[in-house]
Amino acid sequence: MAKFVVTPANETQREAWISKAIPEVERVRPGLWSIPVPIPINPLRYVLVYALELPDGVAIIDAGWNTDEAYDALVAGLGLAGYAITDVKGVLVTHIHPDHYGLAGRIRESSGAWIALHPADARLVRERYDDDAIDSLVERERALLVRCGVPALTLDELAGASMMIRHMVSMAKPDRLVEDGDDLGLPGWDLRALWTPGHSPGHLCFVSPGRRLLFSGDHVLAKITPIVAVHPQSGPNPLADYLDSLAAVRKLEVDEVLPAHEYRFLELAERVDYVLAHHDERLAEIEQVVGTSGGVACWDVATRLTWSRPWETIPPFMRRSANNETLAHLAWLEAKGRVRRVVGEPDLWFPAGD
């Protein structure tokens, strides 16, 4: 597949990403600021929090992880924009992953801001982040990995691989539930919510038709593609949800995409087309592996695919993501009748005609 490179909206921001630096706080345009908030122990390095000026303060899109470093960076960034943390009136969370949702509770404690989530993600908060509920989620993840054929020696390590980052979330129930198409009611902004499930069941993008801007969260990024995986809190076919969501945002008439990571860019439709083609290639690769193996477990399929680095060098947390992404593609192929599954421990995958 020929590589498509988007046009950065800010070359300095792109250069910071390439050089593995943190970009500067930026006044994107009147009334809108981009504030990079660092993410520890993560190759993404930072989340771009967007501050939208209001008559009486600011609303922010996403929050960052719950660390002192992240909180201090957000406070400093708001200060450069002329605001204090107490001026935050609302936190629009694109989805409940820690780098987007983690600081929301602490911000609410500091400012009294409301927190908004889509209902599909709001339903997952307690099981994911409450100490009294997490054991059940880990056990469900373990059972899923058994059915994927994960080797017994690594099963427990992979099942609990996300536990190390749970402390980076201040669990906070949302004050507002935002549905697809909702007007956010922010004075001076014609901001509308778009439900874009896939990366998470309740992922939201936010579009301003008047300003021709799309705040894309993790749904559409400049260089990488978001993880779309089957896991205990996902739907049965999250890749189908994601591809449908991509097709929906492709129709938007916007001049600029403001993602949560990397850098801002211009060509939404072209980037969506590239991501769709990427998944077509991945689906074909997985179908070929199943076709030449016959009766193969998901884990074994994952080990035979092309990744950005050799399988042996991928750390456990990312191996689990790779396995669950592979399962999402297998589920999509199964729904289309291109492969079939024989349920067991593990489930085995066959070509549709076998």
N, C-alpha and C positions, 0 to 999 in steps of 0.2 A: 504494500500500500504506500503510495507516494505521501511523503510527510507534508502536512499543512502547518504553516507557522502563522499564528495570529499576529496582528499589528498591536503592539502595546499602546495603551492610552498614555502611558508615562514611561519613557525610555529609562529614566533613572530608577524607577521602581523595578523594572525588568532587570536592569543591571545588578541591583541589590540581590534579587533572587538568584541570579546566575552566580554571583560571587559569594553566595551563602552569608550575606549580611542581612541585617534588619533594615528595611527601608525607613525613611523619615516620615514623621507625621506630615500629612499633606492636606491642604485646602483644595479639594478636588474641583469645586466650583462654589459660587456663593451659596452659603447655607449648608454645605456638605463637607465633612472631614473624613479622612481615612487615618485610622490609628492602629499601627501594628502592635500587637500584644504577643509577647514571646510564649512559645510552647516548649516546655522542658522535654528532654529525652525523646525527641520526635523529629524526623527529617523534614517535616513541613516548617519547622522553626518558629512560625508565628501565624496568628489569625488576624485578618484585617477586620477590625471593628469599625463600622461606619456610624458617625455621629450626625444626626439630622437636626438642624437648628429649628427650634420652635419659638413662639413668642415669649415663653416663660422658662426656657431651658433647652434640653436636647432629648431626643429619643435615640437609642443606639440599636444597631442590628448586630446581634451576637455579642459575646461577652469575653470569652477567653477561659483558660483553666483557672481553677481556684488555687493559685499560689501567690505568695507575697510579691514576687517579681512581676507577675502578670497584673496584679492589682495596682502596683506602683506605676507600671508602664501606662495603664489605662488612665490613672489619675493624672499623670504627667502629660499625656496626650491631650486629655480634655483641657488641661491648663493652658497648653499652647493654643488651643482653639478659643480660649477665653471663658472656660466653664470649670466648675468644680464638680466632684462626684455627686454632691447634693443637688446638682441641677438636672440630674438624669430623671426624666419623668416616666420612661418606659424602656423595657428591654425586649426587642423582637427577636426571638430565638428561632433561627432557621431549622435547627433540629437538636436532639438531646445528646449528641456526642460531647464528651467533656470539654473539648476546646471551644465549643460554641455555647454550652449551657453552664459550664462549671462555676463561673463567677457570678451568675445571675442572682443567686441568693444573697451573696455578700453585697452586691450592688444595691439590692432592695433594702437590706439592713441599713446601709449608709444613707440612702436617699428617699426611701419610701416608694421607689419606682414600681410600677406594675410589670409583671412578666407575662409574655404571651407565647403560647405554643399551639401547634395544631393538635386536635384531640387524639389523633392516632399516636403521637409521641407522648402526649400527656398521660395516656393510659399505661405507658411503659416505665414511668419514672420510679415508682415505688419498688418494683421488682428489680430494677437495674441498680438503684442506688441506696436502698434502705438496708441496713445491716440485718434486719430481721427477715428479709426476703431473699437476699442474694444467694443463699445456699441452694434454694430451689432452682434458680437460674443456672447456676454452675452445673447442677446435676442434669438439667435438661440439655445443656451444651455437651456434657460428657456422653449422654445417650446418643445425641446426633453424631458425634465424632466416632462412636463405636459403629454406627450404621454406615459411616463413610470409610471404615477400614483403617482408621488411624492405628498405628502399632501400639501395643499395650505399654511399652516402655515409655512412650511419650504422651500417653493419653491424659494422665492427670495434669501434667505440665501445661498442655494445650488447653484443657478444659478451664483451668483457672488463670489463663494467661493475661486476662484483662484486670485481674484483681489489683495489680500494682498501681493502676491509675485511678482507682475509685476515690481515693482520698483527695483527688484534684477536682472534686465536684462538691459544691455546697448544695445538698438536695433542697429544692424549693418547688412546691406545687405552684403551677401557673395561676395567675389572677384572671387571665383572659384566655379563652379558647378561640383560635382564629381558623375559620373555615375557608375553603377555596372561594375566591372571588370577593372576600370581605374587603371593604374599605377600612383602612386602619384609623381613620378619623384624626390624623395628625394635622393640626393647623398649618397651612402653607404648603402641604404636600398632598398630591393626589395618589397616595400609595395604596396599592391593591395587592392582596395576597394571592399567590398561585400555589396550589397544592401539587407538589412534584415528588411523589413517593418513589422509592427505589433505594437510594443510599440509606435512608431510614424511612419507616412507614409514614411518618408525618412531616417529612421534609417540606419546607416552605421556601419559595422565592418571593421577592417583592418587586413589583414593577411600578414605575412612575411614567404613565403614558405622556403626560405633559412635558416632562423633562427628558423623555426617551432614554430612561435608565432601567437596567435590570440588575437587582441585587441577587446574585445567583447562589449564595451559600456555597455548598460543595457540589451542587447539581451540574454546573458547567464551569470548568476551570481552564486556564490558558494552556497548560502543558500536560498535566496528568489527568487520568480518569478516576472518579471516585470508586471506592469499594462498593460493589453491589453483591450482597451475599445472602445465602440462606442461613439463618440462625434461629435460636428459640423465640426471638421476638419479631422475626420477619414474617411476612406473608409467605404462602407456598411458592409463589413465582415472582420474586422481587425484580428480576431482570425484565419481565414483561411490563411491570409497573414503570420501571426506569425508562425503557425505550418509548413507552407511550408518553411519559412526562417530557422526554426530550423532544418528541414530535410536537407537543403542545407549545413549548417555549420557542421552538424554531419559528413559529408564525409571528412572534412579537416584532413590532417595528420599533427597535431601539437603536441608539447610536453607540451605546457603550455598555459593557458588561462589567459589573463590580463583584468579583468573586470573594470568597472568604480566605483564599490562599493565593500564593504566587503574585500575580499582578493583574491590573485592569487591562481590558483589551476591547477591540472594536467589532470583530466579525462574528456575531452570534450564529447565524444560519450556517456559515461555512464550518465553524467549530463543531456545531451539532452534527453536521454531515460527516465530519471526520470521526467523531466518537461513534456514531452509528456504524460506520464502515469498520472501525476497530472491533466492535462487538461481533459483526458479521464474520470477520476473520477468526476471532476467537472461537466462535461457535463452530466454524468449519474445522478448525484444528482439533477441537474436542471430539467432534463427530468422527473425524479420521482416526483418532486414538482409539475410540470405542470400536470402530469398524475393523481395525487391525488387531484388536486384542480379544474382544468377545468375553463377556463375563468378567468385567473389570470393576474394581471398587473405585469410588470417587477419589480417595487419597492417592491411589496409584495413577489415576488419570492426571491429577495435579502434578505429580512428580515428573511427568513426561512432557509437560507443556513448556513453552518458551516464556521465561520470566525475565525481569530486568537484570537479574544476577543469577549465578548458579544456585540450584536448589540447596546444596550443602551449606551455602553461606547465608541463607535466609534465617533470621532468628525465629524462635518458636511462635511468638505472637503473630508474626507476619505469615508463617506457614499455616497457621490456623485460618487466617484471612484468605490465603491462597486456596486452601481446601474449600472453604465455604463459598468463595467466588466461583470455583469450579462447579460446585453443587448447584449454584444458581443458574449457570449455563446449561447444566445437564437437565435441570427441571424445566427450563424453557424449551429445550430440544424434545423432552418427553411430552410436553403439552402440545407441541407441533407434530407429534407422531414420528419424529426422526430418530429417536432412540427409545428403548423400553427398559424398565427397571424390574428386577426380581427382588422382592423385599426379603431381607434377612439381616444377619449380623456377620458380615456387612451386606448392604444392598449391592447387587451386581448389575452392571449396565451392559446392554447388548445393542447391536444394530436393530433397527425396527423390524427387519425381516427375519431375524433369527429366532 
